[in-house]
């Protein structure tokens, strides 16, 4: 039988963010622990591992000022829970769901386990609805679908935060009017990054529909393990109880994984690739799989986790395992960024596996699938021709190859490149795609139909449409 409120005095060992205590009974995995130091100051912990007579506790708030003899522990007999309420929108919280904005605690009798509840796969609804982000390189080439999990693979110094803020400002559904909310989780980011998101949301007027969970770089690293789970718990409530469409942005998942590795090392676990624990895949999946839609609910959870690839290595364990769990990825390219292209979305490595189900007739436009396919094919050839030109010189290229080089410049300069506050409709993005294809001879466009060529390729060239500006 588990006894809530039983207090123990003294611990065997304190190692980093972990506390090891002997002689405990009736304690369960993930139980919440109230920890009191010699000065009477309290903090929370969570049972990370338990055996017949011992327990390992990860301490939220760090283990500073704790001593082996004077530390007192009280096991609460329940898992970590956070309050959930519609009133949490417009608020800022720490990783444990406690107010960080100077306002009072959330008045809610509904508290939920941060680990969520398992969803019956049979109850899931297949993601199909197009989400317009206003960014052509995503909407046109790597379409986001409601209920999808589509990560952004970035690198140090690349503008992934600016892109995430732009998506949060501009994202909307075309097919129906729904209540839209954003849940933002930051793990191990610097204060200026968190401030950037807050200011961006305030200036654009979406702050009232945003709930933020922040675990900053100077906060204890162990809190990074709870932050995304607290955010997803609120997202599940808003989506499946309040029938809202929720976009969850989590940055930076690399910091989360570093914290997971730190805890695993302190527990003396056998490391796997790059020192990360062998359960990294299942741990990430436990969060990513909380996205989706249910047959019995109108709401949805769409995830856009952001991770910075160490040394821009896409084969690193974090992006590698993330790619197996999620339905594609938006990859940012350093070469485009250095050439001043924003957003520097890589044309070929980026991928949305659910794109085919969210575009086309009745969803975006009939020609969307064919235009996207033709743009991918043409841009792929551009990459090959550029590699050839670097060897033999551009002047030795054939006339057709030179046209493809011109296409590549226009595609990157008009379709991929756009302003940070430029909000393009899908019609504008498609028009820009056709304007780029008009650089190529008609005979090279074999992925679009004759009817589409007659309608969009043969018409006189039009000026590139201006963006709608910030909403």
N, C-alpha and C positions, 0 to 999 in steps of 0.2 A: 504494500500500500504506500502511495506517495503522500508525504506529509508536507503541506505548505506552511511556511513560517518557521520551521525548525532552524535554529541558529547554531553555527559552528564558529569556534574561535581558534585562530592559528592556521597557517597553511604550510605545506611542505616546501614549496619552491615558487619563486616568482621569476619568470623568464620572458622578457619583453612584454607583450600585451597579454601573456598567459599566466594564470595562477593554477598551481597544482595542489589539491587538497586530498588528504587521506581520511579514512574512517567515515565516509558518508554513506547513507543508505536511503532508499526511497527516492532517489533523484533520477529524473528522466532526461534524455537527450533533448537539447534546445530549451531546457528550462531556464527561466529568467532568475537571476541571482542579484540580491541587493548586497553591495559590498560597502563596509564602513571601515575607515582607517582609524588610526590612533587619535586623531583630532575630532572624530565624529562626523567627518565629511563623507557623504554617500555618493556612490556611483553604481551604475548597472553593469551586469555581466551576463553572459549566456553560456550554458553548459555546452562545450564543444565535443567532449568525449567523456564516457562514463564506463566504469567497470564495477565489479562487485563491491569494492571497498574504496574506490578513488574516483575523482572527477577532475577534468581539465576545463577551466573556465576562461573564456576570452572576455577581457574587460573593456567596456566602452568608456572612453575618457582617459585611458592610460593607467599605468600602474605606479605612477609617481606617488610618493608619500606612503605607499603600502609597505608594511613590514611583515615578516614571517610570523612573528609572535602576536602582534597586536591586531591584525586584520580579522574582522568578523564578517561572516557570510550568512545570509539568510536565503534559502531556496524557496522561491515563491510558488513552485508547482504549476507554472503556466508558461507557455512560449511567449516570446516577445510580440506584443500587439501594438498597433498604432490606431489612433482615432481616425475615423473616416466620415466625411461630411461634405456636402456641396459647398459649405461656407469656407472650405479650405482653399478654394480658388481665389487668387489674388493675394495669397499669403506665402511667406518664406519660412521653411522649417529646416532643422538640422537632420542628420541622417536617421535619427530615431523618431522623427515626427514631432519634435518639440519646437515651439515657436522660436524663430531666430530674427523676427522683425520687430521685436519690442511690444507686440500686441499680446493680449491674453491667450491662455490655453483655448483650444478648440472645444466648444461645448457640444459634445456628442456622446451619447450612451452606446454608440455602435463602435466597438473596437475589434479589429480583425488581425489574425495571425499574419505576420509579414511574409510567411512562406506561401500564402495563398492556399487554394483548394484545388485538387486535381480536377481536370475537365475531361469528361468522357469524350473520346475522339469522335464517337458517333454523333455527339451533340454539336460538333463544330460545323459552321457554315463556310463553304468555300469562298475565299476572297475574290471579288469580281469588280468592285466599283472603283473607277478611276478617281484618284486624288490629284487635283491640280496644284502643283507647288509654285507655279509661275516661273520656274527655271527651265528653259528649253532643253538643256542637256539631260535633264531628268524626265520631264514630261514627254518629250519627243522620242528619246532614245532608251531610257531606263525607267519606265513608268512605275510610279508608286501606286499600289492598290490598297484599298481599305482593308485592314486586318493583316497586312503583310508586315514582315520584319525585314527591313532593308538597311543594312549598316553602311556607314561612311568610313572607308579605309583611307587614312590620311598619314601625314608625317609631321615631325616637329617643324614648326614655322609655317605650315600651310594653313589656308584660311578656312578650316573646317568649322570653327565656331561662327564665323560670319555667315557661312552657308546654312548652318543649322538655325541660326536666328532668322535668316531670310525665309527659310521654309516655315518656321513657326509663325512668322508674320503673315505669310501669303497663302498657306495651304487651305484648300476648301474643296468641297464636293460639288460636282456639276449637276448630278442627276436629281438631287433632292435637297431640301432645306432641313438641316439637322443642327442640334446643339453641338458646338465644337469646343473642346477643351484641350489644353496642353499641360502635360505633367513633365517637368524638367528635373532631372537628377544629375548632380555634378559630384564627381568623386576625385578628390586629390587635386583639384584645379586651384590655381592661384586666385587671390581675391579680385584682381583686376579682370580676370575672365568672368567670374561670377557677376561682377559689377557691370560688365559689358552686356550680359544677357538681361539683367534687370533693367538697365537703361534702355536697351533696345525694345523690350516689351512695353515699357512705360511710354516711350515716344510714339510707338505705333498704336497704342491704345488697346493692346490685347492683354495687358497685365491682369485685368479683371477675370480673364479666363485661363490664367496660368497658376499652377501650384508648383513651387520650387522646393526641392530638397537638396541642401548643400552640405557637403563634407569637404571642407577646404584643405589645402595642402598642409596647413599647420594643425589640423585636427588629427586625433589619433587615427592611425591607418586602419585599425580594426573596424572603425565605423564605416569605412568604405564598403565593407561586405554587406552591411545592412541597408545602406542608402538606396540602391536600386530596388531592393525588395519593398522598402517602405513606399517608394514612389509607385511601384506596380500594384501594391495593395490598394492605394487610393484610386489608381486608374481602373482597376477591376470594379470597384464600387461605383464609380461614375459611369462606366460603360454598361455594366450588367444590372445595376439597380436604378440608375438615373437615365438610362437609355441615351447616353451621350457618345459622340464620336471622339475618342481620345487619341491624341498623338503623344507618344512617350519618347522623349529625347534623353539619352543617357550618355554622358561624357565625363571622363574618358575611361572606357572599359579596360584599357591597358593599366591604368592606375588601380582599378579593381583587381585585376589579375596579379599585379605586383603585391598587393596586400594579401591575397590568397596564398601566394608563394611564401611570403614572410611568415604567416601563421603556420603553414605546413613545415617550414624549416624549424621553427621553434618547437614543434611537436616531434621533431626528429623523424619525419616521414621520409620514405624512400622517394627521391625525386625522379621525375620523368624528363621529357625534353626541356632543355634550357633551365632545369631546376624547378619547373612548375610541377604541381602534384598530378598524379595520374588521373585524378577525377576532375581535371579542369574542364573536359568536354561536358560531362554530366552536370557540373555546377553551372556552366554557362547556359546549357540547355534548360535548366530549371527556371531561368529567367526569360530567355528568349521565347520559350514555348508558352508564356503567359500572354502572348499576343494572339489576336484572332477575333472571330465572331461566333456567336452561338445561335442555333436555330430558334431558340425560345426568346431571344432578346434582340432589340433593335440596335443597341449600342455596339461599339467595336473598339479594339485596341490596336493601333498601328505603332510599330516600334521603329525608331531610327537611332540605334546605338552608334556612337562615334568611338573609333579606336585609332590611336597613333601607332603606326608600325615602326618598331625599332629599326633604325638604319634603312627605312623604306623597304623592308624585307617582307614581301607579301607571303612568303613561305614560313614566316615566324609562327610559332604555335598559336598565338592569340588570333591573328587574322585567319590562319589556316583552319582552326577548329570552328571559328565563327562562320566561315564560309560553308562548312558542312551543315550547320544548324539552320542558317537563315536562307531566305529566298533571293539570293543575289548580293550585290555590293556596288556601292558608288565609290570608285577609286579616284583619288586626286593625284594628278601628275605634276611632279616638280618641274619638269621642263616647260610645261605650259605656264606654270606660275612664274617662273623666271623670265618668261617672255611677256609678262604682264597680262595674261589672260585670266579673267575672273568670270565665273568659277572655273578652276583648272580641272574639270572633270575629264578623266582619260576616256577616249572614245572607245577603245577596244577591250580593256580589262573590265570595264564596268558592265554590269549585267543585272537585269530584273527578270527572274524566272517566272513571275506571275504576270508579266507585261501582256502576254498574248490574251489573257483572260479579262483584261481591263480596258482594252482599246478596240477600235473598229466600229462597225455599224451599230448605232444605238448607244454608244458609250462615248466615243470621241468623234472620229470621222472615218468614213469608209476607207480612205486611202492611207490612214495612219500606219497600219502594219506594213504595207508595201514600201512606203516612204522610209520608214525606219530601217527596214531591211536593206534598201538600196543605199542609204547613207552609210550604214555599217560596211557594206561591201565596197563602196567607193573609197571610204576612208582607210579601209584595210589596204587597198591598192596604193593609196597615197603613202602609207608607211613604207611599203616595199620600194616604191619609186624613190623616196627620199634616201633610203639606204643605198640604192643603186647610184643616185646622184652624188652621194658622198664619196664614191669610189671613182666614177668615170667623169664626174663634173656635170653640172646641169645643162651645159650647152650641148652635150652629146645625147641628150634624151630625145626620143621621138616626139613629133608634134602632139600625139595623143597623150603621152606621158607628161608633157608640159601643161596640157589642159588639166590633168589630174592634180598637178602641183598647184595650179591656180585654184582649183576646186578646194584643195586642202586649206589654202590660205583663207578663202572666203568662208568655208565651213567653220574654221576655228575663230574667225573674226566676227562672224554674225550669228551663227547658231549657238556655239559654245559660249562665246564671250557675251556678257550683258552686264548691266549695272546692278550694284548691290541692292538698290531700291527699285529696280525695274521689274514689274510684275506682268509677265506675258501670258496671254490666254493661249490655249492649245491651238486655236486657229492661227494666231500670230506665229507660233512656233512652227506649225506645218507650212505656212507661207514662206518663212525664212528657209526651211529645208528645201522647198521647191526652187527658191531663188538660187540656192547653192547648186542644185542639180542642173540648172539651166546652163551652167558653165561647161558641162560635159555634152558630147554629141549624143543625139537621141539613140544611136545604135549601141551606146554603152549602158543604157538604162534598161536592163533586162529583168529587173525585179518588180517593176510596176507595170500595170496593164495598159493596153493601147487606149482604152477609154480614159484612164487617169492622165496619160500623156496628153491626150487631146484637150482635156479640160484644164489641166494645171501647167503643163510644160509649154504648150503652144500659145498660151495667152501672153500678151505683152508683159514685160518685166515691170513689176511695181516697186515702189520705194519700200524699204524695210519699215514695218509698222513700229511706231513708238510704243514704249512700255506704258502700262497704266499708272506707274508710280506706286508709292506705298499706299496700303490700305489703312 
